[in-house]
Amino acid sequence: MEQGTATPLELRLGYTFNNKELLTTALTHKTFAFEAPTPLEYNERLEFLGDSILNFVVAEQLYLSNKYFSEGELTRRRAVGVNNKLLADVAKQLGIGEFLYLGRGEQKQGGSGNLTNLANAMEAVIGAIYLDAGLDAAREVILEKVFPADYFF
């Protein structure tokens, strides 16, 4: 694939990766990696990073959105927003499940529609975007694709 050519998922995300391998890793479930004939990186490390980036961006936006929110209110709103159900719903809307690399057993069990797999992949994609282009690019995708415009008010 040529550099700069967007995949269908990238078009849905509104972001084109410079390093397509990061996107592939973000979409690779450990069951697929464990079945590979050679060692293969999978998405759990990117998921860890993406979760941190997501929490930071949400905390930042909540802080900036209303100077009268107490620490408790900021924490409550972040916890309400940054959760697996919301992330899985966003991943479903983006069709991330159809792009997941899953092991045979995970596929048979409907892993592409599994809410945990979808939420984890969404976090991994955010982590991959961060590594590919930095915080501003990750923030833009988070604010355009993950959270509704009025969430922070």
C-alpha positions as CSV (number, residue, x, y, z in Angstrom):
1,M,0.0,0.0,0.0
2,E,1.3,3.4,-0.9
3,Q,2.2,5.8,1.9
4,G,-0.7,8.2,2.4
5,T,-3.3,5.9,0.9
6,A,-6.2,5.6,3.4
7,T,-7.7,2.3,4.3
8,P,-11.5,2.1,4.8
9,L,-11.0,2.2,8.6
10,E,-8.7,5.2,8.3
11,L,-11.4,7.0,6.3
12,R,-13.9,6.3,9.0
13,L,-11.5,7.5,11.7
14,G,-10.7,10.6,9.7
15,Y,-7.0,9.9,10.2
16,T,-4.4,8.3,7.9
17,F,-1.5,6.6,9.5
18,N,2.1,7.3,8.4
19,N,3.1,4.0,9.8
20,K,0.4,1.4,8.8
21,E,2.1,-1.2,11.0
22,L,0.8,0.7,14.1
23,L,-2.8,0.3,12.9
24,T,-2.2,-3.4,12.2
25,T,-0.8,-3.9,15.6
26,A,-3.8,-2.0,17.2
27,L,-6.2,-4.4,15.5
28,T,-4.3,-7.6,16.3
29,H,-5.8,-9.6,19.1
30,K,-3.5,-11.7,21.2
31,T,-5.2,-14.9,20.0
32,F,-4.2,-14.1,16.4
33,A,-0.6,-13.3,17.5
34,F,-0.4,-16.6,19.5
35,E,-1.4,-18.6,16.4
36,A,1.1,-16.8,14.1
37,P,4.0,-18.9,12.9
38,T,6.5,-16.2,14.0
39,P,6.3,-13.8,16.9
40,L,3.8,-11.0,16.3
41,E,3.1,-7.9,18.4
42,Y,-0.5,-7.5,19.5
43,N,-2.6,-4.7,20.7
44,E,-2.4,-4.9,24.5
45,R,0.5,-2.5,24.9
46,L,-1.1,0.1,22.6
47,E,-4.4,-0.4,24.5
48,F,-2.5,0.5,27.7
49,L,-1.1,3.7,26.1
50,G,-4.4,4.6,24.4
51,D,-6.3,4.3,27.7
52,S,-3.9,6.8,29.3
53,I,-4.2,9.2,26.4
54,L,-8.0,9.0,26.4
55,N,-8.1,9.6,30.2
56,F,-5.8,12.6,29.8
57,V,-7.7,14.2,26.9
58,V,-11.0,13.7,28.7
59,A,-9.6,15.2,31.9
60,E,-8.2,18.1,30.1
61,Q,-11.4,18.9,28.3
62,L,-13.5,18.5,31.5
63,Y,-11.1,20.9,33.3
64,L,-11.3,23.4,30.5
65,S,-15.0,23.2,29.9
66,N,-16.2,24.5,33.3
67,K,-14.1,26.2,35.9
68,Y,-16.7,25.6,38.6
69,F,-16.5,21.7,38.4
70,S,-15.1,20.4,41.7
71,E,-12.5,17.7,41.7
72,G,-15.2,15.1,42.5
73,E,-17.4,16.3,39.7
74,L,-14.4,16.1,37.2
75,T,-13.6,12.6,38.4
76,R,-17.2,11.5,38.2
77,R,-17.7,12.8,34.7
78,R,-14.4,11.3,33.5
79,A,-15.4,7.9,34.9
80,V,-18.9,8.1,33.2
81,G,-17.3,8.9,29.9
82,V,-14.2,6.7,29.8
83,N,-15.8,3.3,30.0
84,N,-15.9,0.1,27.9
85,K,-19.5,0.4,26.9
86,L,-19.0,3.9,25.3
87,L,-15.7,2.8,23.7
88,A,-17.3,-0.4,22.3
89,D,-20.3,1.6,21.0
90,V,-17.9,4.0,19.2
91,A,-15.9,1.0,17.8
92,K,-19.1,-0.5,16.5
93,Q,-20.1,2.8,14.8
94,L,-16.7,2.8,13.1
95,G,-16.9,-0.8,12.2
96,I,-13.7,-1.7,13.9
97,G,-14.8,-5.3,14.5
98,E,-14.6,-6.1,10.8
99,F,-10.9,-5.2,10.8
100,L,-9.8,-7.1,13.9
101,Y,-7.3,-9.9,13.5
102,L,-8.5,-12.7,15.7
103,G,-7.5,-16.2,16.4
104,R,-9.7,-19.0,15.0
105,G,-11.3,-19.8,18.4
106,E,-12.0,-16.1,19.1
107,Q,-13.5,-15.7,15.6
108,K,-15.8,-18.8,16.2
109,Q,-17.0,-17.2,19.5
110,G,-18.0,-14.0,17.7
111,G,-14.9,-12.0,18.9
112,S,-15.4,-9.3,16.3
113,G,-18.6,-8.3,18.1
114,N,-17.3,-8.8,21.7
115,L,-17.6,-5.5,23.6
116,T,-14.4,-6.0,25.5
117,N,-12.5,-6.7,22.2
118,L,-14.0,-3.6,20.6
119,A,-13.3,-1.3,23.5
120,N,-9.7,-2.6,23.8
121,A,-9.2,-2.1,20.1
122,M,-10.5,1.4,20.2
123,E,-8.1,2.3,23.0
124,A,-5.3,0.6,21.0
125,V,-6.1,2.6,17.9
126,I,-5.9,5.8,20.0
127,G,-2.5,4.7,21.3
128,A,-1.4,4.0,17.8
129,I,-2.5,7.4,16.6
130,Y,-0.6,9.0,19.4
131,L,2.6,7.1,18.5
132,D,2.1,7.9,14.8
133,A,1.5,11.6,15.0
134,G,1.4,12.8,18.6
135,L,-1.0,14.1,21.2
136,D,-2.8,16.7,18.9
137,A,-3.7,14.0,16.3
138,A,-5.0,11.7,19.1
139,R,-6.9,14.5,20.7
140,E,-8.5,15.4,17.4
141,V,-9.8,11.8,16.8
142,I,-11.0,11.5,20.4
143,L,-12.9,14.8,20.3
144,E,-14.4,14.1,16.8
145,K,-15.1,10.4,17.0
146,V,-15.4,9.3,20.6
147,F,-17.2,12.0,22.5
148,P,-20.2,14.1,21.4
149,A,-19.7,17.8,21.1
150,D,-21.8,18.6,24.2
151,Y,-20.2,15.9,26.5
152,F,-17.9,18.4,28.3
153,F,-20.6,21.0,29.1
